[in-house]
Amino acid sequence: MEGPCGCERGGPVVWREAGHAGRRCACGLVYIDPAPPARPPHEPPRELHHDGYYAFGAEHRVDWVQRWCARGRLLEVGPGPGHLLAAALRRGFTVAGVDANPGSVRHIRDRLGVEVELGSIESSRLPDGAFDVVVNVDLMSHFDDPVVALRAMARRLAPGGHLCFELSLLGGISPAWYRMLGRVGFPEHRWLYSREALERVMVRAGLRVAGVRRLGLAAVCGAVLVRRAAGPLAERIAGKRGHGRDGRDGRAADSRDGLPPPQNAAHRLYERALSMLRYRVGRAVPAVGPQCLLVAARPE
């Protein structure tokens, strides 16, 4: 049986978490074996990030979008709390969204007055060719079938439009990094990509990469390790349980209506520091271990 990268499944187990085994195929993609069941159409993935992850990175993400589309019609897939949509609105975009979480749909409609369709991009009723840019943040690891999801996003692009997204590369690296982070997010994260695996998936989806910005995450991992070492003290300061990915510890945090949970001032300061380490320091960090990619692509 093939994975979304086209490799035959059956590689070695490199990580175990939450009762799931992660196997690595020939191209470096790490996948859950056996595969978890497909999500019901209107059931969003469990939230693995706090609000600061979306809030403090929004302007950087829109900066990347505007390298490929100065303004126009923007669709975000899985907008969550809506920070990126709000940033895009401030910069003159006309925006829309599609999200499987009813809480996100209500929140964005009430906060921004933006219409968000309830559902998945694969089953969306949004018209083909209607948007100049389609955006998603940290969703590539969540899709049941990333190739199908990418094709659905590409269909919504107008001629000359771009698909812009962010993802972390956690495949094809030493499992020692997973031990440092403490958690990779199984089963919510179904796929951990290597650079080669991502390229294979893009080709199978009929997309050509137009540009990539690489951000090293070694400094972020160091901050995570410090916080984990602080243990209960860090949890008391944060006032919340953390996550397991790119600066989160332990179990997924409780959320309200499927939205990222609220944070106190100290925890938001920590998230702001992680954002600085990712988007500013990360540009100078060597390509060792986990990385973040900002990607722009267009249909072949």
Residue pairs with C-beta under 8 A, 6 or more apart in sequence:
1 8
1 9
2 8
2 9
3 9
3 25
3 29
3 31
4 29
4 145
4 146
4 147
4 191
4 200
4 201
4 204
5 25
5 27
5 29
5 196
5 197
5 200
5 201
5 204
6 200
6 204
7 25
7 26
7 27
7 29
7 200
8 25
8 26
9 23
9 25
9 31
9 33
10 23
10 25
11 23
11 24
11 25
11 26
12 23
12 24
13 21
13 22
13 23
13 33
14 22
14 23
14 24
14 30
14 175
14 178
15 21
15 22
15 30
15 175
15 178
15 184
15 186
16 22
17 183
17 184
17 185
17 186
18 186
18 187
20 32
20 33
20 36
20 186
20 187
21 32
21 33
22 30
22 31
22 32
22 33
22 184
22 186
22 192
23 30
23 31
23 33
24 30
24 171
24 172
25 31
25 197
27 172
27 194
27 196
27 197
27 200
28 171
28 172
28 193
28 194
28 195
28 196
28 197
29 171
29 172
29 191
29 192
29 193
29 194
29 197
30 170
30 171
30 172
30 184
30 191
30 192
31 190
31 191
31 192
32 186
32 187
32 190
35 190
36 187
36 190
38 144
39 45
39 100
39 144
41 100
41 119
41 120
41 123
42 100
42 102
42 118
42 119
43 100
44 78
44 99
44 100
44 101
44 104
44 258
45 142
45 188
46 188
46 252
46 255
47 80
47 252
47 253
47 255
47 258
47 259
47 260
47 261
48 185
48 188
48 189
48 243
48 244
48 245
48 248
48 252
49 138
49 243
49 245
49 248
49 260
50 240
50 242
50 243
50 248
50 253
50 260
50 261
50 263
50 267
50 271
51 81
51 259
51 260
51 261
51 262
51 263
51 268
51 271
52 263
52 267
52 268
52 270
52 271
52 272
52 274
52 275
53 246
53 247
53 260
53 271
53 274
53 275
54 80
54 81
54 83
54 84
54 137
54 260
55 81
55 83
55 271
56 271
56 272
56 274
56 275
57 83
57 137
57 166
57 275
57 278
57 279
58 83
58 84
58 86
58 87
59 87
60 275
60 279
61 84
61 87
61 135
61 137
61 164
61 166
61 294
62 84
62 87
62 88
62 91
64 164
64 166
64 213
64 294
64 296
65 74
65 88
65 133
65 135
65 164
66 91
67 211
67 296
68 133
68 162
68 164
68 210
68 211
68 296
69 132
69 133
69 161
69 162
69 164
71 91
71 92
71 93
72 93
72 94
72 131
72 132
72 133
73 93
73 94
73 95
73 96
73 130
73 131
73 132
73 133
73 158
74 85
74 88
74 93
74 94
74 95
74 96
74 131
74 132
74 133
74 134
74 135
75 95
75 96
75 97
75 98
75 126
75 130
75 131
75 133
75 134
75 135
75 156
76 84
76 85
76 88
76 95
76 96
76 97
76 98
76 134
76 135
76 136
76 137
77 97
77 98
77 99
77 121
77 134
77 135
77 136
77 139
77 149
77 153
78 97
78 98
78 99
78 100
78 104
78 136
78 137
78 139
78 142
79 85
79 97
79 99
79 104
79 108
79 116
80 99
80 101
80 104
80 137
80 259
80 260
81 104
81 107
81 108
81 259
81 260
82 97
82 104
82 107
82 108
82 111
82 112
82 114
84 135
84 137
85 95
85 97
85 108
85 112
85 114
86 111
86 112
88 95
89 95
89 112
89 114
95 112
95 114
96 114
96 115
96 116
96 117
96 126
96 131
97 105
97 108
97 114
97 115
97 116
97 117
98 116
98 117
98 118
98 119
98 120
98 121
98 124
98 126
99 105
99 108
99 116
99 117
99 118
99 119
100 118
100 119
100 120
101 257
101 258
101 259
102 118
102 257
102 258
103 256
103 257
103 258
103 259
104 116
104 257
104 258
104 259
105 116
105 117
105 118
106 257
107 257
107 259
108 114
108 116
109 115
109 116
117 124
117 125
117 126
119 125
120 149
121 149
121 152
121 153
121 156
122 148
122 149
122 152
124 152
124 156
126 156
127 156
128 155
128 156
129 155
129 156
129 157
129 158
129 159
130 156
130 158
131 156
131 157
131 158
131 161
132 157
132 158
132 160
132 161
132 162
133 157
133 161
133 162
133 163
133 164
134 153
134 154
134 156
134 157
134 161
134 162
134 163
134 164
135 163
135 164
135 165
136 153
136 165
136 166
137 165
137 166
138 166
138 167
138 168
139 149
139 165
139 167
140 146
140 165
140 167
140 191
140 193
140 198
141 167
141 168
141 185
141 188
141 189
141 190
141 191
141 192
141 193
142 188
142 189
142 190
143 149
143 190
143 191
144 190
146 191
146 201
146 205
147 201
147 204
147 205
150 163
150 201
150 202
150 205
150 207
151 205
151 206
153 163
154 163
154 205
154 206
154 207
154 299
157 163
157 298
157 299
160 298
161 298
162 210
162 296
162 297
162 298
163 207
163 295
163 296
163 297
163 298
164 294
164 295
164 296
164 297
165 294
165 295
166 292
166 293
166 294
166 295
167 193
167 198
167 292
167 293
167 295
168 193
168 217
168 245
168 246
168 290
168 291
168 292
168 293
169 193
169 194
169 195
169 198
169 290
169 291
169 292
169 293
170 177
170 178
170 184
170 192
170 193
170 290
171 191
171 192
171 193
171 194
171 197
172 194
172 195
172 196
172 197
173 194
173 289
173 290
174 289
177 221
177 289
177 290
178 184
180 221
180 224
180 225
181 221
181 224
181 244
181 245
181 246
181 290
182 224
182 228
182 244
182 249
182 250
183 243
183 244
183 245
183 248
183 249
183 250
184 192
184 244
184 245
185 243
185 244
185 245
185 252
188 252
189 245
191 197
193 201
195 293
198 293
198 295
199 209
202 208
202 209
202 297
206 299
206 300
207 297
207 298
207 299
207 300
208 297
208 298
208 299
208 300
209 295
209 296
209 297
210 296
210 297
210 298
211 295
211 296
212 293
212 294
212 295
212 296
213 283
213 293
213 294
214 287
214 291
214 292
214 293
215 278
215 279
215 282
215 283
215 285
215 291
215 292
215 293
215 294
216 282
216 283
216 284
216 285
216 286
216 287
216 288
216 289
216 291
216 292
217 246
217 278
217 282
217 285
217 289
217 290
217 291
217 292
218 285
218 286
218 288
218 289
218 290
219 277
219 281
219 282
219 285
220 246
220 247
220 274
220 277
220 278
220 282
220 290
221 289
221 290
223 247
223 270
223 273
223 274
223 277
224 246
224 247
224 248
224 249
227 234
227 242
227 247
227 249
227 270
228 234
228 249
234 242
234 249
235 241
235 242
237 266
237 267
238 263
238 264
238 266
238 267
238 270
239 263
239 264
239 266
239 267
240 253
240 254
240 261
240 263
240 264
240 267
241 249
241 250
241 251
241 253
241 254
242 248
242 249
242 250
242 253
243 249
243 250
243 251
243 252
243 253
244 250
244 251
244 252
246 274
246 278
246 290
246 292
247 270
247 271
247 274
253 260
253 261
254 261
255 261
256 262
263 271
278 292
282 292
